[in-house]
Amino acid sequence: MNIYGVPGIGKSTVAREVCHFIFIRNFYKDGAIYLNCNKCFTIVGLINLMVETVKIQNSLNVNLNEKFGLFKDLIKGRDLTLY
């Protein structure tokens, strides 16, 4: 889902409310994760945000592919959505 609009109009609020709506109605049995991508300007930033959000250890010795692999392993087989 993409939400567009001028700054301050409430895009993040709408996204959080949609996520909450989905979560409380159990559309995804393992839940919903809200990601505020406001400061993500690269794929690296997005993957780091996903990793931090699901509490994967952010080690300096782990490269981007390993981080993304850890994230995929964590959500593998789960019924959830990311917002």
C-alpha positions as CSV (number, residue, x, y, z in Angstrom):
1,M,0.0,0.0,0.0
2,N,1.3,3.4,-0.8
3,I,0.1,6.6,0.9
4,Y,1.0,9.9,-0.7
5,G,0.5,13.4,0.5
6,V,2.1,16.6,1.7
7,P,4.0,16.5,4.9
8,G,1.9,16.7,8.1
9,I,-1.4,15.6,6.5
10,G,-1.5,12.3,8.6
11,K,-0.1,9.6,6.2
12,S,1.7,7.8,9.1
13,T,-1.4,8.0,11.2
14,V,-3.5,6.4,8.5
15,A,-0.9,3.6,8.0
16,R,-0.8,2.9,11.8
17,E,-4.6,2.8,11.9
18,V,-4.8,0.4,9.0
19,C,-2.2,-1.8,10.7
20,H,-4.1,-1.7,13.9
21,F,-7.4,-2.6,12.1
22,I,-5.7,-5.6,10.5
23,F,-4.1,-6.7,13.7
24,I,-7.2,-6.6,16.0
25,R,-9.2,-8.5,13.4
26,N,-6.6,-11.3,13.1
27,F,-6.4,-11.1,9.3
28,Y,-2.8,-12.4,9.7
29,K,-2.6,-15.0,12.5
30,D,1.0,-13.9,13.3
31,G,0.2,-10.2,13.3
32,A,1.1,-7.0,11.5
33,I,4.3,-5.0,11.7
34,Y,4.3,-1.3,11.2
35,L,7.4,0.2,9.6
36,N,7.8,3.9,9.5
37,C,10.0,4.4,6.5
38,N,10.1,8.2,6.8
39,K,13.9,8.2,7.0
40,C,14.6,5.3,4.7
41,F,16.1,6.5,1.4
42,T,17.9,3.3,0.3
43,I,17.2,-0.4,0.3
44,V,20.0,-0.7,2.9
45,G,18.1,1.6,5.2
46,L,14.9,-0.3,4.7
47,I,16.5,-3.7,5.5
48,N,18.2,-2.2,8.5
49,L,14.8,-0.9,9.7
50,M,13.2,-4.3,9.2
51,V,16.0,-6.0,11.1
52,E,15.8,-3.5,14.0
53,T,12.0,-3.7,14.1
54,V,12.0,-7.5,14.6
55,K,14.8,-7.2,17.1
56,I,17.5,-9.1,15.2
57,Q,20.9,-8.5,16.6
58,N,22.5,-5.7,14.4
59,S,26.1,-7.0,14.3
60,L,28.8,-5.0,12.5
61,N,30.1,-8.3,11.2
62,V,26.9,-9.2,9.4
63,N,26.5,-8.0,5.9
64,L,23.3,-6.8,4.2
65,N,22.5,-10.2,2.6
66,E,23.0,-12.0,6.0
67,K,20.8,-9.4,7.7
68,F,18.1,-9.9,5.1
69,G,18.5,-13.7,5.4
70,L,18.0,-13.5,9.1
71,F,14.9,-11.4,8.6
72,K,13.5,-13.9,6.0
73,D,14.2,-16.8,8.4
74,L,12.4,-15.0,11.2
75,I,9.2,-14.5,9.2
76,K,9.4,-17.7,7.2
77,G,6.2,-19.7,7.4
78,R,4.4,-16.9,9.3
79,D,1.1,-15.4,8.2
80,L,1.8,-11.6,8.7
81,T,2.0,-8.4,6.8
82,L,4.4,-5.5,6.9
83,Y,3.3,-1.9,6.7
